[in-house]
């Protein structure tokens, strides 16, 4: 069959499904924003504030699924997909030590921005070059490297916590990680420049 007689390629069903999923997420985000009278952020036009991104530990953004948007006086304005998750917002405020204000965005767009952010990519590059860390993959006998996709995937919260702890240690150039149990609490410390420091 000559090239001129080759039939055109059919529609890409995966791309169509992806577009539909994103449209559904955007519609859901719009409903949440309207219901709670919050700002809906157009993530397609979102511009990363690199200074703001660098000021926040990458593992927190990945673990809690948010992107920093702007500062509003003392408060930090973030974009989340679920503004009704008040325990998460309160916990994040305690960890960062600032009041949190939320806006709403589509979940897949938030994850995409996190994966592309300069801070996350820089940490992954350093991990690849300096550590060549390999993590055991439960479902296969092979090995799987530490990636942002792994940290944002819907895996066990315990596994995600361990991965993000290692991720932060790499970001902060820690030489080792100390995990201490005290009663009903667990404290994580990093040794940085020979000095133990609290993880959070």
N, C-alpha and C positions, 0 to 999 in steps of 0.2 A: 504493500500500500504506500503510495507516494505521500510526502508530507502534506500536500495540499488536500489529500483525501482523509487525513487523520481527523476523527471527530473531536470536537472541543471537549475539554475536560469537564466532568460533571461538577456540581456544586460540592464544596468542601463542607461536609456535615459537621465536622468538629468545630470549624470556624463559626458556622451558623449557630451551633449549640452554645458556644462561648459568648456570642453576641446576645443571645436570648437570656443567658444566665446573668450577664452584666446588666441588661435592661431590667431584669427582675430585681436585682440588687439595688439598682438606682431608684426604682419605683418604691422599694421598701424603705430606703434611706429617706426619700422625699416624704413618705407618710409619717415616719418617725419625727422628722424635723417639723412638719406641720403640727403634729399632735402635741409635741412638747415645746413648740414655739422656739426652736433652735435654728441656728444658721445651717443651711445646706451648702457644703463646700463642693464646688465643681472640681473634682480631682483631675479631670483632663487638663485643666488650666493651672493646676497646683504647681507652685514653684518652691523648691526646697530652700529653706533658710539654713545654709550650711553652718553658720555660727551657732544657731539654735540647736541644730542636730548634733554638733560636736559637744555641746554643753550637757547633753543627756546620754547616759549609758545606753549603748545600742541594744544590750540584752533586755532592758526594760521596754523599749519600743517593740522589740520582737515578741517578748513574753506577753505583754498586755495588748498588743495589736493596735497601736496608735501612732500617729505622727504629730510632732509639734507644729503648730500653725503660726502662732505669734505670741507676743507678750502683751498683756493688758494690765498696766500698772504692775502690781505685785503678782498677779495671777498668770498662769501659763494656760494658753488656749490650745487645745489639742483636737484632732479629728479622730473620731471613733465610729465604728459601725453600729454599736449598741449603746446608746446614751442611757439606757435603763439599768445598766450594770453598775449600780451605785457602790456596792462593796469594792469593786475593782477601782473605781474612781477615787474613793476614800483612801484605799491602800496606796494608790499611786501618789496621791497628795502627801501622804505621810512619808513615803520613800524619797520624794523629791524635795519635801520641805517647803512647798508653795501651794497656794490655792489653785485648784484646777477648774477651768471652764471648758465645757465640751461643745463641739460642733459635730455635724454628722456627715459621713461620706460612705461611699460604697466599699464594702469589705475587700473585694478583689483589687480595687484601685489602691487602697491603703497598703495591702500586702505587696503590690507591685512597686510602689514607691519605696517601701522599706528594703526590698531586694535590690533596688537600683541606687540606694542612697550611697553617697561617698563614704560615710563612716562605716557602714556595713561592709562595703566592698573592700575598703582599706584593711579592715580587720581580717577578712577572709584571705586577702592576698598575703598578709603577714603570717597567718596560720599556715598557709600552703608553703611559703618559702622557708619559714623558720622551724615549724614543728612537724609538718607532714603527719598530722594527727589522724588516726584511723579509729573509727568507732564501730563496735560490733553491731551488725544488722541482724535483728531478731528473726526475720522471716527467711533469710537466706544464709548460706554458709560463707558467703563472700564478705567483703569489707565495704564500708560506706564512709566517705569523708564527711567532715563537719561542714555543713552548708547552711545558708540562710533559709533555704527551702525546708531543710530538716527542722529548724527552729520554729518555723511558722506553720508546720504541718499539724494535722490533727492526731498527733501521737499521744501517748500517755503523758499526763501532766508531770509525773515524776521524771520521766526521761527528758522532757522538755526543760525541766528545772535544772537537771544535771548538765545538759548540753549548754544552756544559757549561762550557767555558772562558769563552765570552761571557756565559753566565748568571751565573757567579761574578763576573765583572768588573762586571756591573750591580749585583749584590748588594752588592759592596764599594765601589760608587760610584767605580770607577776611570775616569780620563780617557782612558787608552789602554792597549793591551796590547803587550808586547814579547816576541817569540819569538826565542830565541838558540840556535844549534846549536854544540855543542862536542864534537868527536870523535863518540862514539856516543851522546851524550845531547842532549836538547832541554830548555832551561830556559824557563819561562814566567814573566814578571814583569808586575805591574800598577803603573801610576803612580797613586798615591793621595795626594792633597794635595801633589802635586809631587815625591813621593819614590817611587823604584822599589822594589817589594817582591816577594819570591818569591811565586809563586802558591800553593805548598803549604809 
